[in-house]
């Protein structure tokens, strides 16, 4: 058998100083974690299923202020509410009866025009931290007000981001060092704010033929500065937002770009490749975009179009056209390029010929990369010795290809990963051919035919010996 204890309950009613119930008061039961409920139309609240322990209660509602039970303005000064199993405790509260004051103000833009709908929040100093009191929005005249605030120090924050304005702490302060508003008994303080307008970044993306490019992905990065592992302040580029071009090729970032902040853009498309603004292959090499207050910046881009001076031509030549199965004689195909060398260039190719990769020579794949700063690289043809005297000489043929025209869907994916300079590379010249000479086995090393004949003789001898023993045993 078992006899179980029932968990505890805290319930009560919240009224104003005239004894009228207050609906919508948020009531917090603070333990190791917290529960929160709101009062009903009758001002009543209830927490059920509470574990035995010591709780603190907090009551808050805009225009009524806040307090901790019992008539305290900080968590540290709150009275303990001890709950044991099977207990149903009632705690009623009069909200707004503490000595209180008011903080109000007006929010405008830099031209002094009132801004409606700015979210303003108030937090009170709670030891070394700030605890949220509540929030409100500015009206059509840009005005807001917090009333019935207990005596304390307050931080006022203006969140303008959703309305296209720079958010700020009162008096252009920071979270680390806010300008506090000290509120005395029955005192009224004013906290106005003039917010800077955030920037907007927009533009049009076209292809190399001058046609608008649809469904281009544009990524916005923000340059944040913080210490690296060695404690040196460096700029780290953090992704902020993503936009796509519409049917008209246009994009826009109106999430609010801060004045004086640095941004960078990346444009990418399966059909047109990618680049970082301005004509860069890497984020680290991109051009900074520094926004000003209330600026609408237009940045148009031609994606997939090479710069005139960056035309590239690639070719392949067999600089060592023969390889031999005997010794270490390998063949060499040199892949070269003309034009700028500032970026690494991946060149795709197809392999054909009478030789079989992985059997007659080591597999060479289907792409090679010319390093940045280099005009060429090599592909080594390494024969695999089989000493087959009946095998003729064989060929390895390497043909450079355009990834889109000759490689189907995989080629298009490869092209999408290239910068527009890389995409501009043109294939020139004839295929490169290396001949693998089938040399006979070196003296002292049996050929395949000799090995086969030897194994056949051994098998015949073994089978004869076996039958000889069987016949002797039979007789």
N, C-alpha and C positions, 0 to 999 in steps of 0.2 A: 504494500500500500504506500501511497505518497500523499502528503498534505502540502500543497503548494501555496506560497505567499503570492498575493496580488501586488502588481507593480503600483507605484505611487501616482498620484494625480495632483496637479496644481490648476486651480480655476479661479476666476474672479471677474470683476467688472471694472471698467475704466470710465470715469465721468469727468466733466470739466468742472471749473470752480463754482459753477451754479448748480452742480449736481445732475446735469444732463448727460446721458450716455453718449460716448463718442464712437462712431463706427469707423472701421478701417485703421485703427491703431495697430502698429506692428509690435508684437510682444515677443521678446527673445528669452528663451530659457538657456542660460549659458552654463555648460558643464565642461567636460573635456572638449566636446564639440558643442553644437548649439542646435536647438529647434526653434522655429519661428512660426507664429500663427497671427491672424488678424482678428480684431474684435468684430462681433456681429452688429446688426442694427441696434441691438439692445446694449451694446458696449461690452458684451461678455466674451470671454476667451476661455480655453481649456487646453491643458497639456495632459494627455493620459499616457500610460505605459512608461513612466519615468523610473529609471533605476534608482535605488537608494543612493543618496549622496548629497553633496552641498551644491546648490545652484545659486546663480544671480539672475535677476530679472531686469530687463530693460524695456522701456515703453517709449515709442516715438511716433510722431505724426507731424507732417508739415503744418505750420501755423499754431501748433500746440507745443512745439519744442520736444524735449526728451528728458527722461530721468531714469536713474536706476532705483530699484527698490532698496532702501526706503528713503525717498527725498534726497538722493545722492546724484552728483553730476559726473562722477567717474566710477569706473569699475572697481578701483581700489577702495573707494568709500562705500560701496554698496553693502547692504546688510545680507548676511548669509540666509538662504532659505534651505533648511535641512529637511530632506524627504527620507522616510523609512518605508519599508514594504507595508502594504495595506493602508497607507495614509492617503486621505483626500483633503488637501489643504486649500483654503480660500484666501486669496490676497486681492483686495480691492485697492484701486489707485485713483487719486485725483491728479490728472495731468494738466500742467500749466499753472500750478499753484506755487512753484518756486520763484524766487526773485529772478526776474528775467529781463532781457533786453532785445533789441532788434538790430539786424544788419540788413541794409538795403542798398540799392544802387542802380545805375543805368549802364547798359552796354551799347557802344556805338562802334562804327568803323572809323577809319582814319580821317574820313571827311566829316565826322560828327553825326552821321546818319544812324538812327536807332536800328538795332538788329533784333528782329523777332525770332524766338525759338532757340536761343542759345541756352544750353543746359548749364545751370550754375549749381555747384554743390558746396556744402559747408561741412567741415570736419573740426572736431574739437581736440585740443591737446590732451592726451591721455598718457601721462608719464613721458616716455621717450617716443611714443607713437602718436598717430592721429587716428581718431575713430570717426567714422562717417556718421553725420547727423541726418542729412537728407538732401534732397535736391529739388529744384524748381526750374521752370523755363521763363525766359523773358517774354513780356507781353508785346503788343504791337508798338508800344512806345519804348521798348528796350529795357523795361523796368523789371526788377525782381525784389523779393523781400523774404527774410527769415525772421519770424517773430517768436516770442516766448523762448528765447535761448537763455539757458542758465549762465550764470557768471563763469566765464572761462576765457581761454585764448582760442581763436578760431582761424582756420585757414580756408580761404574762399578760392574755388577753382572755376574757371570759365572754359567750358569745352565747346570750342567753335568748329571742330573738325567736320562734323556732319553738315554744317552750314557753309563750309568753304572758308573758314577762318582759322587762324593760328590759335591753338589753345594756350592758356597761360594761367599761372598762379597770380593772385592779386599783386599789383604793383610790379609786374614783370619779374617776379621772383622765381625761385626754383624749389623743388621738393626738398632738396637738401638744406636750403636756407630760406624758408618762406617768410614773407612779411605777415606777421600775425596781427589780428585785430583783437585787442583786449576789450572784453565787454564787461562793464560793471553792472551793478544792480540798477534796473530800470533805465539803462542807458541805450541810446541809439547811435549806431555808427554807420558811415557811408563808405561803400567800396565800389567805385566805378571802374569800368574797364574800357579801353579802346583797342580793338583787335585788328591785327593785320590780316589782309585778305590773302588767302593761299593762291598759289599759281596753278595754271592749267596748261597741260602739254597736249598738243594735238598735231595731226599731220596726215599726209596721204602717201601711200606706198604704191609705186608703179613697177612694172617689169621692164626688161631691157628694150622692149618694143614700144614702150610708152603707154601700155595698157594698164589700167588699175589692177592691182593684185589683191584678190579676195582671200580671206581666211589666213592672212599672215599673222603669226603670233608675235606680239611685241611684249617683251619683259622689261620692267622698270626696276633698276637697282639703286639703292641709296648708300652713299658713302658714310658709314658710321665709323667714328674714331674711338678706339679703346686700346689698352696695352696688350702687346703680344706676350708670348711666353717669357721674353726677356725684359718685360716691363717697359718697352719702348712704345710710345703712342703711334699707332699706324692706322691707315684707313682700310676698313674691311667693307666689301661691297655686299650688302644684304638685299635679297629679293624683297620687293615691296608689293608689286601688283602685276597683273597680266591683262592685256587687252588684245582684241582681234580686229582686223580690218573687216568692214562690211562689204556689201556689194559695190559700194562706191570707192573702195580702197582706203577709206578713212578710219582713223583710230583716235581715241582721246583718253587722257588720264585726268580726270577731274576729282580724284580722291583728295586733292589738296597737297600741293608741293610747297614745302616750307621755304621762305625767302632766305637766301644765303646758303642753302643746302646744296650738296652736289649729287647729281643723278647721272646714270648711264642707261643706254637703251640697247636691247638686242632684238633683231628682226630675224625671223626664221620661217621657212615654208618648205614643204616637201617638193614643191615645183621649182622653187627659186633659190634654194640654199639658205645660207644665213650670213649675217654680218653684225658686228657691233658698230654703233654710230661712233665714229665716222670712218667707214671703210676699214675697220679693224677686225682681226681674226680672233682676238682674245679680249676678255673683259678687262684685263689689266692694261690693254693698249687702247681702250676706247676713249673717246673725247668726253670730258666733263660737261655737264649741262647745269649751269648755276642759275637758279630761278630768283627773280626779284619779287618784291611785294606787289601783289595784284597784277601779275604778269600772265599774259596768254601767249605762250611760245609755240610757234609752228615749226615742225621739223619734218620735211618731206624727204623720202628716200627712194632711190631706184635700186631695187633688189635684184641681184643676178646679173647686173651689168658691170663689166670690168672697166677699170680705168684705162684710158688709151695707152698710157705708158706701161701697163702691166700685162700686155699680151704675152702669153707663154705658149711655146711649142715643145712637145715631148717626142722623143724618138728612141728606138732601140737598135743597137748594132752589136753583132757578134764580134767582140774584140779578140776573142780566142775561139775560133770556130770549130775546133776539134777537141774531143776528149777521148780518153782511152780507158778500157777496163783494166789494163795492165798498169801497175804503178800508181802514182798520184796525179795523173794527167787529167785536170778538170777543164771544162769549158767556161767561158765568161761572156755574159751578155751585159753590155753597158747601157743603162737607161739615162738619157741626158735631157736637159731642158734649156731653153733660152728664155730671156726676160728676167724679171725681178727674182731675187733669191731670198727675200726676207722671210718667206713662210715655207714651212715644210710642205711637200707636195706628194700626195699619194697617187700613184699611177696604177691603173687596173690593166690586166692583160688576160688573154686566154692562151692555153697551152695545147698544142697539137703535135703531129709528127708520128713516126712509127714506133718510137720508144715509149714505154709505159712508165709513168711516174710511180715511184715506190717499188718498182720491180727492176727496171733497167737503170734508173737514176733516182737520187733522193728527191722527194716531192718539193717543189718550189712555190706552191701556193698559187694565188691569182692576183697578187698586188705587191707592190714594192713602194717604199717611201724614200723620196729624196730629202735629206735633212735640210733644215733652214740654213741658209748660207752656202749650201753646196749646189753645184750645177749638175751633178750626176751621182749615180750609185750603181752597184753591180749585182747581177744575179749569177750565182755560181752553179754550174751544172756538174754534179758529182756522180760519176757512173757507179753502178753496183756490179761488181765482178761476178759473173756466173760461169765463165770459162766454157761456154757452149760453142764448140767449133763449127756447128752447123748454122749458127745464128748470123745473119748478115749485119752489116753496119746499119745503125739506126739513127733517126734524126729527132731533135727537140726543136719545135718551132714556137717562138713567143711573139704574139701579135698584140700590140697595144690597142686598147678599145676606149671608146667614149662610154662612161658608165650608164648614161640614160639611154642612148640609142641602141646599145648592144647587150645590156645586162638586165633588161626587164625591171621587175619590181625591186629586186635587190639593188640594182644599179641606181634606181631613183632614190632609194634610201641612202646609198653611199653619196649620191650627189647632194642630198639634203644636208649632209654633215660637212660639206665643203663650203669654204668662203667663196665669194663671187670671183675673186682672183683665181682660185683653184679651178673653179668651174670653167674659166675662160681658156684653160689649157687645150691646145689643139694637137691632135695626133698627126704626126708626119712620118715619112719614110716607110720602107718595106719591113716585113717581119724579119726578126733575127733568127738565124738557123745555126744550131750546133750539131755536129755529127759525132756520134759515139762510135769509135772504132772497136770492133769486136776482136781483140787480140787473142791468139791462142794462149793456153795456160803456160806460164813460165816453166822452164825445164825443171823436172822433178815434181811438178804438181799435176796429178791426173786430171784429165778433162772429164766432163760430165759423162760422155760416152764410155770412157774407161772405167769410171766409177760404176756405171750401170752394168757393164760387162762383168766386172769383178763381183758385184752383188749377185748377179745371176748365177755365176759359177759356184759361189758359196752356197746359194740356196739349193742348187742341184746336188752338190756334195752332201749337204745335210739331209736332203730327202732320200738319197741313195743309202746313206748310213742307217736311216730310220727303218726303211723297208728291209734292209739286210738283217737288222736285229729282230724284226718281227718274224721273218721267215725262219731264223734259227730257233726262236722260241716255239714256233708252231711245231717244228719237227722234234 
